[in-house]
Amino acid sequence: MQQKYVSQIHRCFRCGYCKFPTDYSSFNCPPYRRFRFETYSTGGRLWLIYAWLKGEIQWSEHLAEILYTCTTCKNCAEQCPMKFAPDIIDWIVGARSDMVEKGRIPPRVARFFEAVQGYGNPFKLLRTDRAAWANGTKLFTAGDEFLLYVGCLGSYDEHGQKMAKSLIEVLRALNVSFGIMGNDEECCGNEVYMLGEIGLFQSMAEKNVQKFKELGVKKVVTLCPHGYNTLKNNYPGLDEGFKVYHYTELLAELVQRKKVKLSQQKIRVTYQDPCFLGRYNNVYDEPRLALKSIPGLELVEMERNRKDAFCCGGGSGNFVMDLLAGGEDTPARVRIKEAYATGADILAVACPGCMTMLTDAAKTENLETKLAIKDISQILKESLL
Amino acid sequence: MTTTNTIYEALVKIAGKDCVSTSKEERYFYARDGGLMPAHEPDFVVLPKTTEEVQEVVRLANKEKIPIVPAGAGLALTGLVIPQKGGILLDMKRMDKILEVNEKARYVIVEGGTTQGALKSYLQKHHPHLRHSIPDAPPSATVVANAVIHGQGRLAHQHGFNSDMVSGLEVVLPTGEICRIGSCSVSSYWFSKGAPLPDLSGLFLGWFGTTGIITKLGLKLYPCKKMRDVMVFLADNAELVPEILLKLSHTEMVEDVVISAQPLPLRFRGTFWIMVYLTGDSDEELEFKQKMVWNALWDYFQSRDVGVLSTSPEAKAPLLSMPSKDTTRFADVAKGGGFQYAGPITPIEKFPTFIRKLEEVANKYNVFYGSTTRLIGSGHCMMFSFSFSFNRANPDEMARAKKALDECSKFALEEGAVLWKADMDEQRMLMEKMDPNTLALMKKIKQLLDPNGIMNPGNWEMR
């Protein structure tokens, strides 16, 4: 990856298409929207990386910060008109990887790595507390159809735990055969990968793969799109036939097979497409299908949706590091106002990262009593008959 | 003595800490564009949000005699917003409000950093029966920048240069006064940049920010028909192209005419793609216009000098897109992220001469080339681009591309063309050739408006 980025990165023309959604209505690059210096756009970032490679600029904390404010939301790759568009994220990750190898990264990123390496999660919370929320949820055993991979946010974050609990209730109600890994679960490594610590990622992925094999896991369902992405696309050595689902895919399949009876709900809901579900894995319809299965639910779209959805700002570990924090132009604050503008009662999310970022933003914008933020399993749970 | 630190603090007081940078990274990026002009760093990069902030920054710069360069997206590619003498670079793109659309007088008022993309999107959503002239530059190009450089876009055949479409200005003068230009100077309506008053917009349009900073701009809007189509004709005899253009223009049915020439893929070499854009509110209207165009070129079909390219809706889609992503993709032909063109404005009779020169120069310097020609006005002139794509990682290729550009510009000037969005070298060539009394008049105007020479120095610098 690194060699490729070094030999290709100069091809960016800094035309700026990367900053927009398809209809050019607004700026869709989270750090550019937040900071507005061209250096924080993808074009700016790529030109600075090239300058750094050529020795025209030296490493600085500011340069590293510019590189690490990218949430790897993939809007740039979606919008760039050039043939190299699919490689842009690899270039960003490649440059980060170089900085990691040289030990020149922002302190918050270094702390993120230390926490994941030492504690198996980015919050520096005890491994032995990973399943403390689970309250007796069955551990995965041979014969279970699915391993529910909860992830770090689902395990340690208050909002993520609520999501995990709702999902478990729904899965139980639908008689899905599943179990969790409990305290044996490790961080999925998606953020570690995106932040450029490829060595650490590989060791984490290998550990997880080994555990999956020992347990005889054939199907994984993830709570978090970040885990879904990395298990599906980046994990080496998984057996052929190993399948990864995001929970919204599973729920969509079950509601389509009429496995569930739901009560009438007169609610207006808008939906935040998570980057790692949508742009990374093209999963746009399933979450909407799951929502629309609820009788009476009206789904209203935000102006920027599906492949044009505006990132909450939490990607690449920013749900912990929050390098884009401060001011009314933070992505989550911009996005929560867009959600509110739809007139929806509920903002539905399918990612614990989005849940955390947008819940905080709703508080800051004084919208917490006007717009409820719930994940899709929670909305379904409340409709179960 | 005023120190850099004092200036920085003063700028922070005006625009806020988050909107002022002296960091190497910002200075590096804003020191260059995607073209071939040498880089030069600003000392400060400032992101103003309001006219008043611009005014305060200008007053500070004028008092301290610091250069100041207003910038859009830097997509002219000819170094027009490279701060040749350092100073303050004002990235105007935070001033991005669309302030008013007057449907009945068909104009819009935008702030100085509003992008072409944002305006297009806004009109489509809120005023779908109105449109503006969209250039082929990427959507991040600003409306003001296109007017300031006398750009051209869709509708150029019917309505001329983007600067012809301006309907009013708000300008911060180099000495700090805020000045309104056109009907908006005496009325709340922004329908005319000049007539029936003396047209003072000429003091700012075409001057590349050397006479003031445009903070608001009124722009004429035009009917947006429900349907749009493109007819593609192929010709291989450059000598016939001027006559073909006149015949197409004579129909008075055409939105836009663009001619594309490129050597690669090989099947395109030696063939000119003549793209004729049409609009209509009904099938009947569109078919009538298509028939008129067809009739205008009938003799060429008979003589087999012009052929018709049958195009599927899928093949037409990129041709119809506004802006055209294909134009930007030219920057990656050499797989190297570089692209610059000389775009002389010239009578259309020069097409055969210019196309021959383009091929000759490209062969001489061994550089990737292409050309796009746009008809401006009813055949009054055209923009002919001598376009060269280069690899930014290959200094030798960049040097050859620059030589090729310089030779084409010199040639075009000798042939009677006027260079468009001229880089500093081309500006020198233009001023050398210009009538001395005209040059003296320009100098007087510049000195009157900008006595301390702070505005985008290096550009239109008259000795």
Interface residues (C-beta under 8 A of the other chain):
Chain A: H10 R11 C12 F13 R14 C15 G16 Y17 K19 F20 D23 Y24 S25 S26 F35 R36 F37 E38 T39 G44 W47 L48 Y50 A51 E56 I57 Q58 S60 H62 L63 I66 P81 M82 K83 F84 G326 G327
Chain B: D18 C19 S21 S23 K24 E25 E26 Y28 F29 Y30 D33 G34 V45 L47 A73 G74 L75 D91 K93 R94 T115 Q116 G117 A118 K120 S121 Y122 Q124 K125 P138 P139 S140 K325 T328 R329 A331 D332 K335 G336 G337 G338 F339 N391 R392 A393
